[in-house]
Amino acid sequence: MATLTTPGIPAPVPLEVAVSAHARRRGLLGRDGIDGALLLSPAGAVHTLGMRFAIDVAYLDRKYRVLAVRTMKPGRVGRPRPRSRHILEAEAGTMERWGVRRGAQVTVHDR
């Protein structure tokens, strides 16, 4: 497991990294929540079809800078974002608390 930091997060956040095609397709499907966040890499778009809870989605560029943040309810299909190479998913409301907003720099740490 890895961790995630941004300038707005007081302590590192637990981070799951989905690098295989199967793990990226599955994402957070079938879960009731997540402790921390999930990083889909590479990825440019997501959907919440079949999900049980709303999520915050941060679209990241190659250098993990936030391009956009959206909250998606279950049953939605997100539009692909130009220049997005990674996507960060967390429970709805957490990105704002963590200070993850457009222009923020996200850092991923291996444990």
N, CA, C and O atoms as CSV, one atom per row, in Angstrom:
chain,resi,resn,atom,element,x,y,z
A,1,MET,N,N,0.854,-1.177,0.000
A,1,MET,CA,C,0.000,0.000,0.000
A,1,MET,C,C,0.897,1.237,0.000
A,1,MET,O,O,1.973,1.237,0.598
A,2,ALA,N,N,0.447,2.268,-0.665
A,2,ALA,CA,C,1.170,3.527,-0.762
A,2,ALA,C,C,0.429,4.574,0.067
A,2,ALA,O,O,-0.604,4.284,0.671
A,3,THR,N,N,0.967,5.789,0.091
A,3,THR,CA,C,0.294,6.907,0.746
A,3,THR,C,C,0.259,8.095,-0.210
A,3,THR,O,O,0.992,8.151,-1.198
A,4,LEU,N,N,-0.608,9.029,0.114
A,4,LEU,CA,C,-0.837,10.214,-0.700
A,4,LEU,C,C,-0.663,11.446,0.169
A,4,LEU,O,O,-1.115,11.464,1.314
A,5,THR,N,N,-0.013,12.479,-0.360
A,5,THR,CA,C,0.057,13.752,0.344
A,5,THR,C,C,-0.197,14.893,-0.641
A,5,THR,O,O,0.078,14.782,-1.836
A,6,THR,N,N,-0.727,15.983,-0.106
A,6,THR,CA,C,-0.841,17.260,-0.807
A,6,THR,C,C,-0.507,18.312,0.231
A,6,THR,O,O,-0.467,18.000,1.421
A,7,PRO,N,N,-0.266,19.547,-0.180
A,7,PRO,CA,C,0.015,20.582,0.819
A,7,PRO,C,C,-1.094,20.768,1.852
A,7,PRO,O,O,-0.827,21.261,2.948
A,8,GLY,N,N,-2.350,20.381,1.527
A,8,GLY,CA,C,-3.467,20.568,2.444
A,8,GLY,C,C,-3.739,19.410,3.381
A,8,GLY,O,O,-4.585,19.526,4.268
A,9,ILE,N,N,-3.037,18.282,3.208
A,9,ILE,CA,C,-3.274,17.105,4.041
A,9,ILE,C,C,-2.282,17.104,5.198
A,9,ILE,O,O,-1.075,17.083,4.961
A,10,PRO,N,N,-2.765,17.126,6.461
A,10,PRO,CA,C,-1.847,17.159,7.599
A,10,PRO,C,C,-1.067,15.862,7.796
A,10,PRO,O,O,0.040,15.893,8.333
A,11,ALA,N,N,-1.619,14.723,7.374
A,11,ALA,CA,C,-0.947,13.427,7.520
A,11,ALA,C,C,-1.156,12.630,6.240
A,11,ALA,O,O,-2.171,12.817,5.568
A,12,PRO,N,N,-0.231,11.749,5.882
A,12,PRO,CA,C,-0.406,10.942,4.671
A,12,PRO,C,C,-1.703,10.126,4.700
A,12,PRO,O,O,-2.128,9.644,5.750
A,13,VAL,N,N,-2.310,9.987,3.539
A,13,VAL,CA,C,-3.573,9.257,3.374
A,13,VAL,C,C,-3.264,7.885,2.778
A,13,VAL,O,O,-2.471,7.794,1.841
A,14,PRO,N,N,-3.877,6.803,3.304
A,14,PRO,CA,C,-3.682,5.491,2.689
A,14,PRO,C,C,-4.134,5.519,1.228
A,14,PRO,O,O,-5.177,6.086,0.902
A,15,LEU,N,N,-3.338,4.901,0.357
A,15,LEU,CA,C,-3.608,4.937,-1.073
A,15,LEU,C,C,-3.452,3.549,-1.676
A,15,LEU,O,O,-2.403,2.917,-1.546
A,16,GLU,N,N,-4.501,3.084,-2.334
A,16,GLU,CA,C,-4.424,1.862,-3.127
A,16,GLU,C,C,-4.109,2.286,-4.554
A,16,GLU,O,O,-4.648,3.281,-5.038
A,17,VAL,N,N,-3.245,1.543,-5.228
A,17,VAL,CA,C,-2.886,1.868,-6.601
A,17,VAL,C,C,-3.344,0.733,-7.516
A,17,VAL,O,O,-2.948,-0.419,-7.343
A,18,ALA,N,N,-4.186,1.080,-8.491
A,18,ALA,CA,C,-4.706,0.102,-9.455
A,18,ALA,C,C,-3.942,0.289,-10.760
A,18,ALA,O,O,-4.241,1.199,-11.533
A,19,VAL,N,N,-2.959,-0.570,-11.003
A,19,VAL,CA,C,-2.155,-0.428,-12.212
A,19,VAL,C,C,-2.500,-1.447,-13.286
A,19,VAL,O,O,-2.228,-1.212,-14.463
A,20,SER,N,N,-3.097,-2.582,-12.905
A,20,SER,CA,C,-3.486,-3.566,-13.922
A,20,SER,C,C,-4.809,-3.143,-14.561
A,20,SER,O,O,-5.607,-2.430,-13.953
A,21,ALA,N,N,-5.021,-3.591,-15.789
A,21,ALA,CA,C,-6.265,-3.265,-16.489
A,21,ALA,C,C,-7.469,-3.781,-15.707
A,21,ALA,O,O,-8.489,-3.097,-15.621
A,22,HIS,N,N,-7.361,-4.966,-15.143
A,22,HIS,CA,C,-8.467,-5.533,-14.361
A,22,HIS,C,C,-8.760,-4.675,-13.124
A,22,HIS,O,O,-9.921,-4.382,-12.838
A,23,ALA,N,N,-7.736,-4.280,-12.406
A,23,ALA,CA,C,-7.918,-3.462,-11.199
A,23,ALA,C,C,-8.508,-2.094,-11.547
A,23,ALA,O,O,-9.337,-1.577,-10.799
A,24,ARG,N,N,-8.098,-1.505,-12.664
A,24,ARG,CA,C,-8.644,-0.207,-13.076
A,24,ARG,C,C,-10.110,-0.334,-13.457
A,24,ARG,O,O,-10.916,0.532,-13.116
A,25,ARG,N,N,-10.469,-1.416,-14.170
A,25,ARG,CA,C,-11.878,-1.619,-14.544
A,25,ARG,C,C,-12.747,-1.811,-13.311
A,25,ARG,O,O,-13.865,-1.298,-13.257
A,26,ARG,N,N,-12.255,-2.534,-12.334
A,26,ARG,CA,C,-13.030,-2.801,-11.112
A,26,ARG,C,C,-13.142,-1.553,-10.251
A,26,ARG,O,O,-14.220,-1.250,-9.739
A,27,GLY,N,N,-12.048,-0.827,-10.085
A,27,GLY,CA,C,-12.070,0.400,-9.287
A,27,GLY,C,C,-12.680,0.175,-7.918
A,27,GLY,O,O,-12.236,-0.702,-7.176
A,28,LEU,N,N,-13.690,0.955,-7.577
A,28,LEU,CA,C,-14.360,0.856,-6.281
A,28,LEU,C,C,-15.684,0.091,-6.358
A,28,LEU,O,O,-16.466,0.111,-5.408
A,29,LEU,N,N,-15.934,-0.579,-7.477
A,29,LEU,CA,C,-17.179,-1.335,-7.632
A,29,LEU,C,C,-17.270,-2.450,-6.589
A,29,LEU,O,O,-16.290,-3.136,-6.300
A,30,GLY,N,N,-18.466,-2.610,-6.038
A,30,GLY,CA,C,-18.711,-3.664,-5.065
A,30,GLY,C,C,-18.327,-3.313,-3.640
A,30,GLY,O,O,-18.503,-4.130,-2.737
A,31,ARG,N,N,-17.813,-2.129,-3.422
A,31,ARG,CA,C,-17.420,-1.704,-2.074
A,31,ARG,C,C,-18.473,-0.793,-1.470
A,31,ARG,O,O,-19.263,-0.170,-2.179
A,32,ASP,N,N,-18.467,-0.728,-0.143
A,32,ASP,CA,C,-19.368,0.183,0.573
A,32,ASP,C,C,-18.671,1.479,0.952
A,32,ASP,O,O,-19.314,2.394,1.467
A,33,GLY,N,N,-17.383,1.575,0.711
A,33,GLY,CA,C,-16.611,2.763,1.034
A,33,GLY,C,C,-15.136,2.471,0.852
A,33,GLY,O,O,-14.759,1.376,0.433
A,34,ILE,N,N,-14.298,3.453,1.168
A,34,ILE,CA,C,-12.851,3.286,1.082
A,34,ILE,C,C,-12.199,4.124,2.166
A,34,ILE,O,O,-12.595,5.262,2.420
A,35,ASP,N,N,-11.195,3.543,2.798
A,35,ASP,CA,C,-10.395,4.263,3.785
A,35,ASP,C,C,-9.209,4.846,3.037
A,35,ASP,O,O,-8.251,4.130,2.745
A,36,GLY,N,N,-9.258,6.118,2.726
A,36,GLY,CA,C,-8.202,6.743,1.943
A,36,GLY,C,C,-8.670,6.972,0.522
A,36,GLY,O,O,-9.764,7.486,0.288
A,37,ALA,N,N,-7.816,6.577,-0.443
A,37,ALA,CA,C,-8.114,6.852,-1.846
A,37,ALA,C,C,-7.620,5.709,-2.730
A,37,ALA,O,O,-6.849,4.849,-2.305
A,38,LEU,N,N,-8.095,5.733,-3.979
A,38,LEU,CA,C,-7.676,4.769,-4.991
A,38,LEU,C,C,-7.120,5.553,-6.169
A,38,LEU,O,O,-7.759,6.484,-6.660
A,39,LEU,N,N,-5.927,5.174,-6.623
A,39,LEU,CA,C,-5.299,5.806,-7.782
A,39,LEU,C,C,-5.393,4.852,-8.955
A,39,LEU,O,O,-4.905,3.724,-8.887
A,40,LEU,N,N,-6.030,5.308,-10.048
A,40,LEU,CA,C,-6.121,4.543,-11.289
A,40,LEU,C,C,-5.044,5.087,-12.221
A,40,LEU,O,O,-5.043,6.272,-12.551
A,41,SER,N,N,-4.127,4.213,-12.645
A,41,SER,CA,C,-3.020,4.693,-13.455
A,41,SER,C,C,-2.580,3.630,-14.454
A,41,SER,O,O,-2.217,2.523,-14.055
A,42,PRO,N,N,-2.606,3.949,-15.743
A,42,PRO,CA,C,-3.087,5.181,-16.360
A,42,PRO,C,C,-4.612,5.164,-16.503
A,42,PRO,O,O,-5.227,4.100,-16.574
A,43,ALA,N,N,-5.198,6.335,-16.544
A,43,ALA,CA,C,-6.647,6.469,-16.724
A,43,ALA,C,C,-6.985,7.903,-17.122
A,43,ALA,O,O,-6.321,8.850,-16.700
A,44,GLY,N,N,-8.027,8.049,-17.942
A,44,GLY,CA,C,-8.452,9.367,-18.377
A,44,GLY,C,C,-9.920,9.649,-18.140
A,44,GLY,O,O,-10.369,10.787,-18.277
A,45,ALA,N,N,-10.690,8.593,-17.775
A,45,ALA,CA,C,-12.123,8.763,-17.525
A,45,ALA,C,C,-12.588,7.656,-16.593
A,45,ALA,O,O,-11.957,6.602,-16.506
A,46,VAL,N,N,-13.698,7.897,-15.895
A,46,VAL,CA,C,-14.271,6.902,-14.985
A,46,VAL,C,C,-15.789,6.898,-15.109
A,46,VAL,O,O,-16.387,7.798,-15.700
A,47,HIS,N,N,-16.395,5.862,-14.535
A,47,HIS,CA,C,-17.850,5.798,-14.431
A,47,HIS,C,C,-18.186,5.315,-13.029
A,47,HIS,O,O,-17.337,4.762,-12.331
A,48,THR,N,N,-19.431,5.528,-12.627
A,48,THR,CA,C,-19.893,5.047,-11.319
A,48,THR,C,C,-21.072,4.097,-11.479
A,48,THR,O,O,-21.893,3.958,-10.572
A,49,LEU,N,N,-21.154,3.445,-12.632
A,49,LEU,CA,C,-22.218,2.477,-12.874
A,49,LEU,C,C,-22.025,1.297,-11.926
A,49,LEU,O,O,-20.955,0.689,-11.903
A,50,GLY,N,N,-23.044,0.974,-11.152
A,50,GLY,CA,C,-22.975,-0.136,-10.214
A,50,GLY,C,C,-22.328,0.200,-8.878
A,50,GLY,O,O,-22.170,-0.680,-8.031
A,51,MET,N,N,-21.956,1.447,-8.679
A,51,MET,CA,C,-21.326,1.829,-7.411
A,51,MET,C,C,-22.382,2.046,-6.342
A,51,MET,O,O,-23.537,2.344,-6.648
A,52,ARG,N,N,-21.980,1.894,-5.087
A,52,ARG,CA,C,-22.893,2.000,-3.950
A,52,ARG,C,C,-22.836,3.350,-3.244
A,52,ARG,O,O,-23.665,3.625,-2.377
A,53,PHE,N,N,-21.874,4.192,-3.601
A,53,PHE,CA,C,-21.727,5.478,-2.914
A,53,PHE,C,C,-21.162,6.515,-3.877
A,53,PHE,O,O,-20.540,6.165,-4.880
A,54,ALA,N,N,-21.379,7.783,-3.572
A,54,ALA,CA,C,-20.856,8.873,-4.388
A,54,ALA,C,C,-19.353,9.016,-4.134
A,54,ALA,O,O,-18.864,8.748,-3.037
A,55,ILE,N,N,-18.635,9.445,-5.176
A,55,ILE,CA,C,-17.188,9.611,-5.052
A,55,ILE,C,C,-16.728,10.973,-5.552
A,55,ILE,O,O,-17.385,11.607,-6.378
A,56,ASP,N,N,-15.593,11.403,-5.035
A,56,ASP,CA,C,-14.866,12.534,-5.591
A,56,ASP,C,C,-13.858,11.954,-6.567
A,56,ASP,O,O,-13.223,10.938,-6.285
A,57,VAL,N,N,-13.715,12.598,-7.708
A,57,VAL,CA,C,-12.786,12.161,-8.740
A,57,VAL,C,C,-11.854,13.318,-9.059
A,57,VAL,O,O,-12.310,14.400,-9.430
A,58,ALA,N,N,-10.541,13.097,-8.916
A,58,ALA,CA,C,-9.550,14.097,-9.287
A,58,ALA,C,C,-8.811,13.585,-10.515
A,58,ALA,O,O,-8.249,12.489,-10.501
A,59,TYR,N,N,-8.815,14.383,-11.574
A,59,TYR,CA,C,-8.109,14.058,-12.806
A,59,TYR,C,C,-6.717,14.663,-12.699
A,59,TYR,O,O,-6.576,15.863,-12.463
A,60,LEU,N,N,-5.681,13.833,-12.873
A,60,LEU,CA,C,-4.296,14.269,-12.693
A,60,LEU,C,C,-3.521,14.185,-13.996
A,60,LEU,O,O,-3.766,13.294,-14.810
A,61,ASP,N,N,-2.582,15.113,-14.199
A,61,ASP,CA,C,-1.736,15.053,-15.391
A,61,ASP,C,C,-0.551,14.115,-15.140
A,61,ASP,O,O,-0.505,13.433,-14.117
A,62,ARG,N,N,0.392,14.081,-16.061
A,62,ARG,CA,C,1.547,13.178,-15.963
A,62,ARG,C,C,2.368,13.397,-14.695
A,62,ARG,O,O,2.964,12.459,-14.166
A,63,LYS,N,N,2.398,14.622,-14.218
A,63,LYS,CA,C,3.202,14.960,-13.033
A,63,LYS,C,C,2.363,14.994,-11.758
A,63,LYS,O,O,2.805,15.537,-10.745
A,64,TYR,N,N,1.169,14.426,-11.793
A,64,TYR,CA,C,0.253,14.346,-10.653
A,64,TYR,C,C,-0.246,15.716,-10.183
A,64,TYR,O,O,-0.526,15.904,-8.999
A,65,ARG,N,N,-0.354,16.656,-11.098
A,65,ARG,CA,C,-0.981,17.945,-10.788
A,65,ARG,C,C,-2.463,17.804,-11.112
A,65,ARG,O,O,-2.825,17.214,-12.130
A,66,VAL,N,N,-3.319,18.345,-10.249
A,66,VAL,CA,C,-4.773,18.200,-10.396
A,66,VAL,C,C,-5.285,19.106,-11.517
A,66,VAL,O,O,-5.100,20.323,-11.491
A,67,LEU,N,N,-5.937,18.476,-12.506
A,67,LEU,CA,C,-6.539,19.211,-13.618
A,67,LEU,C,C,-7.971,19.618,-13.300
A,67,LEU,O,O,-8.404,20.708,-13.672
A,68,ALA,N,N,-8.703,18.753,-12.617
A,68,ALA,CA,C,-10.103,19.014,-12.272
A,68,ALA,C,C,-10.534,18.045,-11.177
A,68,ALA,O,O,-9.978,16.955,-11.044
A,69,VAL,N,N,-11.529,18.455,-10.397
A,69,VAL,CA,C,-12.122,17.595,-9.370
A,69,VAL,C,C,-13.630,17.635,-9.552
A,69,VAL,O,O,-14.220,18.709,-9.673
A,70,ARG,N,N,-14.250,16.467,-9.571
A,70,ARG,CA,C,-15.693,16.360,-9.715
A,70,ARG,C,C,-16.232,15.380,-8.686
A,70,ARG,O,O,-15.546,14.433,-8.303
A,71,THR,N,N,-17.469,15.609,-8.239
A,71,THR,CA,C,-18.175,14.642,-7.401
A,71,THR,C,C,-19.156,13.920,-8.305
A,71,THR,O,O,-19.917,14.549,-9.041
A,72,MET,N,N,-19.133,12.588,-8.245
A,72,MET,CA,C,-20.007,11.783,-9.101
A,72,MET,C,C,-20.899,10.899,-8.248
A,72,MET,O,O,-20.420,10.165,-7.383
A,73,LYS,N,N,-22.207,10.976,-8.501
A,73,LYS,CA,C,-23.168,10.092,-7.849
A,73,LYS,C,C,-23.129,8.733,-8.540
A,73,LYS,O,O,-22.668,8.628,-9.677
A,74,PRO,N,N,-23.613,7.688,-7.858
A,74,PRO,CA,C,-23.682,6.371,-8.511
A,74,PRO,C,C,-24.514,6.428,-9.791
A,74,PRO,O,O,-25.482,7.182,-9.886
A,75,GLY,N,N,-24.118,5.618,-10.771
A,75,GLY,CA,C,-24.868,5.529,-12.021
A,75,GLY,C,C,-24.516,6.561,-13.066
A,75,GLY,O,O,-25.288,6.764,-14.004
A,76,ARG,N,N,-23.376,7.222,-12.939
A,76,ARG,CA,C,-22.981,8.276,-13.881
A,76,ARG,C,C,-21.783,7.830,-14.716
A,76,ARG,O,O,-21.031,6.937,-14.325
A,77,VAL,N,N,-21.622,8.475,-15.882
A,77,VAL,CA,C,-20.461,8.256,-16.734
A,77,VAL,C,C,-19.736,9.588,-16.865
A,77,VAL,O,O,-20.320,10.577,-17.307
A,78,GLY,N,N,-18.472,9.611,-16.483
A,78,GLY,CA,C,-17.681,10.840,-16.555
A,78,GLY,C,C,-17.085,11.037,-17.939
A,78,GLY,O,O,-16.784,10.072,-18.642
A,79,ARG,N,N,-16.921,12.276,-18.316
A,79,ARG,CA,C,-16.304,12.603,-19.601
A,79,ARG,C,C,-14.781,12.472,-19.475
A,79,ARG,O,O,-14.210,12.787,-18.431
A,80,PRO,N,N,-14.134,12.008,-20.540
A,80,PRO,CA,C,-12.668,11.981,-20.527
A,80,PRO,C,C,-12.124,13.405,-20.439
A,80,PRO,O,O,-12.700,14.329,-21.012
A,81,ARG,N,N,-11.037,13.578,-19.737
A,81,ARG,CA,C,-10.398,14.883,-19.586
A,81,ARG,C,C,-9.118,14.920,-20.414
A,81,ARG,O,O,-8.253,14.059,-20.253
A,82,PRO,N,N,-8.990,15.904,-21.296
A,82,PRO,CA,C,-7.737,16.034,-22.045
A,82,PRO,C,C,-6.565,16.178,-21.073
A,82,PRO,O,O,-6.688,16.846,-20.046
A,83,ARG,N,N,-5.444,15.561,-21.390
A,83,ARG,CA,C,-4.195,15.595,-20.613
A,83,ARG,C,C,-4.252,14.777,-19.324
A,83,ARG,O,O,-3.244,14.687,-18.623
A,84,SER,N,N,-5.400,14.175,-18.987
A,84,SER,CA,C,-5.486,13.361,-17.776
A,84,SER,C,C,-4.770,12.034,-18.000
A,84,SER,O,O,-5.034,11.335,-18.978
A,85,ARG,N,N,-3.862,11.692,-17.087
A,85,ARG,CA,C,-3.115,10.428,-17.183
A,85,ARG,C,C,-3.374,9.515,-15.988
A,85,ARG,O,O,-3.147,8.307,-16.063
A,86,HIS,N,N,-3.848,10.095,-14.887
A,86,HIS,CA,C,-4.128,9.347,-13.668
A,86,HIS,C,C,-5.434,9.881,-13.087
A,86,HIS,O,O,-5.790,11.039,-13.304
A,87,ILE,N,N,-6.146,9.026,-12.345
A,87,ILE,CA,C,-7.363,9.466,-11.675
A,87,ILE,C,C,-7.316,9.013,-10.227
A,87,ILE,O,O,-6.981,7.868,-9.924
A,88,LEU,N,N,-7.657,9.932,-9.347
A,88,LEU,CA,C,-7.706,9.673,-7.917
A,88,LEU,C,C,-9.172,9.637,-7.506
A,88,LEU,O,O,-9.920,10.575,-7.784
A,89,GLU,N,N,-9.590,8.545,-6.837
A,89,GLU,CA,C,-10.978,8.406,-6.372
A,89,GLU,C,C,-10.999,8.291,-4.854
A,89,GLU,O,O,-10.144,7.639,-4.256
A,90,ALA,N,N,-11.989,8.934,-4.241
A,90,ALA,CA,C,-12.195,8.858,-2.795
A,90,ALA,C,C,-13.678,9.103,-2.524
A,90,ALA,O,O,-14.420,9.523,-3.412
A,91,GLU,N,N,-14.102,8.833,-1.282
A,91,GLU,CA,C,-15.505,9.080,-0.943
A,91,GLU,C,C,-15.831,10.557,-1.107
A,91,GLU,O,O,-14.991,11.423,-0.861
A,92,ALA,N,N,-17.059,10.831,-1.525
A,92,ALA,CA,C,-17.500,12.214,-1.758
A,92,ALA,C,C,-17.255,13.075,-0.532
A,92,ALA,O,O,-17.568,12.677,0.590
A,93,GLY,N,N,-16.698,14.250,-0.750
A,93,GLY,CA,C,-16.431,15.205,0.320
A,93,GLY,C,C,-15.000,15.194,0.828
A,93,GLY,O,O,-14.571,16.153,1.469
A,94,THR,N,N,-14.258,14.141,0.561
A,94,THR,CA,C,-12.909,14.059,1.126
A,94,THR,C,C,-11.895,14.918,0.389
A,94,THR,O,O,-10.976,15.447,1.014
A,95,MET,N,N,-12.032,15.069,-0.897
A,95,MET,CA,C,-11.049,15.865,-1.656
A,95,MET,C,C,-11.013,17.313,-1.160
A,95,MET,O,O,-9.944,17.913,-1.046
A,96,GLU,N,N,-12.175,17.857,-0.870
A,96,GLU,CA,C,-12.223,19.232,-0.363
A,96,GLU,C,C,-11.508,19.331,0.985
A,96,GLU,O,O,-10.748,20.270,1.220
A,97,ARG,N,N,-11.755,18.356,1.872
A,97,ARG,CA,C,-11.088,18.353,3.175
A,97,ARG,C,C,-9.577,18.219,3.049
A,97,ARG,O,O,-8.826,18.789,3.840
A,98,TRP,N,N,-9.136,17.458,2.045
A,98,TRP,CA,C,-7.704,17.248,1.840
A,98,TRP,C,C,-7.040,18.392,1.094
A,98,TRP,O,O,-5.814,18.416,0.989
A,99,GLY,N,N,-7.804,19.335,0.575
A,99,GLY,CA,C,-7.225,20.427,-0.200
A,99,GLY,C,C,-6.874,20.034,-1.623
A,99,GLY,O,O,-6.060,20.692,-2.270
A,100,VAL,N,N,-7.487,18.960,-2.114
A,100,VAL,CA,C,-7.252,18.530,-3.492
A,100,VAL,C,C,-8.184,19.341,-4.373
A,100,VAL,O,O,-9.395,19.120,-4.391
A,101,ARG,N,N,-7.604,20.281,-5.103
A,101,ARG,CA,C,-8.370,21.165,-5.992
A,101,ARG,C,C,-7.529,21.444,-7.221
A,101,ARG,O,O,-6.342,21.118,-7.251
A,102,ARG,N,N,-8.126,22.039,-8.225
A,102,ARG,CA,C,-7.436,22.334,-9.478
A,102,ARG,C,C,-6.118,23.053,-9.190
A,102,ARG,O,O,-6.087,24.041,-8.456
A,103,GLY,N,N,-5.041,22.551,-9.770
A,103,GLY,CA,C,-3.725,23.152,-9.603
A,103,GLY,C,C,-2.891,22.573,-8.469
A,103,GLY,O,O,-1.681,22.793,-8.422
A,104,ALA,N,N,-3.521,21.833,-7.550
A,104,ALA,CA,C,-2.781,21.253,-6.415
A,104,ALA,C,C,-1.837,20.158,-6.908
A,104,ALA,O,O,-2.120,19.479,-7.895
A,105,GLN,N,N,-0.731,19.997,-6.220
A,105,GLN,CA,C,0.231,18.945,-6.529
A,105,GLN,C,C,0.010,17.766,-5.590
A,105,GLN,O,O,0.048,17.926,-4.370
A,106,VAL,N,N,-0.220,16.591,-6.152
A,106,VAL,CA,C,-0.405,15.362,-5.381
A,106,VAL,C,C,0.905,14.588,-5.428
A,106,VAL,O,O,1.529,14.481,-6.483
A,107,THR,N,N,1.322,14.047,-4.284
A,107,THR,CA,C,2.535,13.244,-4.226
A,107,THR,C,C,2.181,11.843,-3.750
A,107,THR,O,O,1.490,11.670,-2.746
A,108,VAL,N,N,2.662,10.846,-4.483
A,108,VAL,CA,C,2.418,9.443,-4.144
A,108,VAL,C,C,3.716,8.876,-3.575
A,108,VAL,O,O,4.782,8.991,-4.179
A,109,HIS,N,N,3.599,8.260,-2.393
A,109,HIS,CA,C,4.761,7.671,-1.720
A,109,HIS,C,C,4.574,6.170,-1.629
A,109,HIS,O,O,3.516,5.706,-1.204
A,110,ASP,N,N,5.587,5.398,-2.021
A,110,ASP,CA,C,5.566,3.950,-1.809
A,110,ASP,C,C,5.936,3.678,-0.370
A,110,ASP,O,O,6.758,4.384,0.214
A,111,ARG,N,N,5.322,2.641,0.208
A,111,ARG,CA,C,5.665,2.277,1.593
A,111,ARG,C,C,6.721,1.224,1.591
A,111,ARG,O,O,7.150,0.779,2.655
